[in-house]
Amino acid sequence: MSLAANLVIGLIALLHVWFLILEMFLWTRPQGRRTFGTTAEFAQQSRTLAANQGLYNGFLAAGLAWSLLLSGAEALHVKCFFLACVLLAGIYGGLTAARRILWFQALPAAVGLALVLLG
C-alpha cells in the first residue's frame, strides 16, 4: 500500500480515537458540549447513548489500526472494509445529524479509500 494511504488511514484512526474520547469521557463536560452544541441537561440525559456511539468509533479506530499491521490482499480487504464503514457512517451522519460530519468523517474516508484502491 502507498505511504499516503497509510498516513491517511492512521489519521482517520486517530480522529476516531478522539471521537471516542469526546463521546465517552467528555460528553457532559464543557468541551464535549461545545463540540456537539448540546446543553448540560441534554448531555446528561444522553450520556449513555453518546458513550455507546463513542465505543463504536473506538471499534472503527481499532479496525483501521489493525489494517495497518497487515500486508498483501488481507490488508487491502480490511482497509477497504473499515474505510467503507467510516464513509457510510459519515454520509449517514452528514445527512441526518450535522453537515460538518461529511467534512470530518466522510471526506477523509473517501480520500483514504481512493488512495488504497489507487495504490
C-alpha positions as CSV (number, residue, x, y, z in Angstrom):
1,M,0.0,0.0,0.0
2,S,1.1,3.5,-0.6
3,L,2.6,5.6,2.2
4,A,0.0,8.3,1.6
5,A,-2.9,5.8,2.0
6,N,-1.4,4.5,5.3
7,L,-0.9,8.0,6.6
8,V,-4.5,9.0,5.9
9,I,-5.7,5.7,7.5
10,G,-3.6,6.5,10.6
11,L,-5.0,10.0,10.8
12,I,-8.6,8.7,10.4
13,A,-7.9,6.1,13.2
14,L,-6.6,8.9,15.5
15,L,-9.6,11.0,14.6
16,H,-11.9,8.2,15.7
17,V,-10.0,7.8,18.9
18,W,-10.7,11.5,19.5
19,F,-14.4,10.9,18.8
20,L,-14.3,8.0,21.3
21,I,-12.8,10.4,24.0
22,L,-15.3,13.1,23.2
23,E,-18.3,10.9,23.3
24,M,-17.3,8.5,26.2
25,F,-15.5,10.8,28.5
26,L,-16.1,14.5,27.6
27,W,-19.7,14.4,26.6
28,T,-21.1,16.1,29.7
29,R,-18.1,18.4,30.1
30,P,-17.8,21.9,28.6
31,Q,-15.5,20.7,25.7
32,G,-17.9,17.9,24.7
33,R,-21.0,20.1,25.0
34,R,-19.3,22.8,23.0
35,T,-18.1,20.4,20.3
36,F,-21.6,18.9,19.8
37,G,-23.6,22.0,20.6
38,T,-25.6,20.4,23.5
39,T,-26.9,21.8,26.7
40,A,-25.9,20.4,30.1
41,E,-29.3,18.9,30.5
42,F,-29.3,17.2,27.1
43,A,-25.8,15.9,27.6
44,Q,-26.7,14.4,31.0
45,Q,-29.8,12.7,29.6
46,S,-28.0,11.3,26.5
47,R,-24.6,10.4,28.0
48,T,-25.3,6.6,27.8
49,L,-26.2,6.9,24.1
50,A,-23.1,9.0,23.4
51,A,-20.8,6.6,25.2
52,N,-22.2,3.7,23.1
53,Q,-21.6,5.8,20.0
54,G,-18.1,6.5,21.2
55,L,-17.4,2.8,21.7
56,Y,-18.4,2.2,18.1
57,N,-15.9,4.9,17.0
58,G,-13.3,3.1,19.0
59,F,-14.0,-0.1,17.1
60,L,-13.5,1.7,13.8
61,A,-10.2,3.1,15.1
62,A,-9.1,-0.3,16.2
63,G,-10.0,-1.8,12.8
64,L,-8.1,0.9,10.9
65,A,-5.1,0.5,13.2
66,W,-5.2,-3.3,12.7
67,S,-5.3,-2.8,8.9
68,L,-2.0,-1.0,9.1
69,L,-0.4,-4.1,10.6
70,L,-1.4,-6.4,7.8
71,S,0.0,-6.9,4.4
72,G,-1.0,-8.0,0.9
73,A,-4.6,-8.8,-0.1
74,E,-5.6,-9.2,3.6
75,A,-4.5,-5.6,4.3
76,L,-6.4,-4.3,1.2
77,H,-9.6,-6.1,2.2
78,V,-9.5,-4.9,5.9
79,K,-8.6,-1.3,4.9
80,C,-11.4,-1.2,2.4
81,F,-13.9,-2.6,4.8
82,F,-13.2,-0.2,7.7
83,L,-12.8,2.8,5.4
84,A,-16.2,1.9,3.8
85,C,-17.7,1.7,7.3
86,V,-16.4,5.1,8.2
87,L,-17.5,6.6,4.8
88,L,-21.1,5.2,5.2
89,A,-21.3,6.4,8.8
90,G,-20.1,9.8,7.8
91,I,-22.6,10.1,4.9
92,Y,-25.4,9.0,7.2
93,G,-24.3,11.4,10.0
94,G,-23.9,14.2,7.5
95,L,-27.4,13.7,6.1
96,T,-29.2,13.1,9.4
97,A,-27.3,14.9,12.2
98,A,-24.9,17.6,11.1
99,R,-23.5,18.5,7.6
100,R,-20.0,19.0,9.1
101,I,-19.8,15.3,9.6
102,L,-19.4,15.0,5.8
103,W,-16.2,17.0,6.0
104,F,-14.7,15.5,9.2
105,Q,-15.6,11.8,8.7
106,A,-16.9,11.0,5.2
107,L,-14.4,13.1,3.1
108,P,-11.3,11.7,4.8
109,A,-12.6,8.2,4.5
110,A,-13.3,8.7,0.8
111,V,-9.8,10.1,0.3
112,G,-8.3,7.1,2.2
113,L,-10.4,4.6,0.2
114,A,-9.4,6.2,-3.1
115,L,-5.7,6.1,-2.1
116,V,-5.9,2.5,-1.1
117,L,-7.7,1.5,-4.3
118,L,-5.3,3.5,-6.5
119,G,-2.2,2.3,-4.6
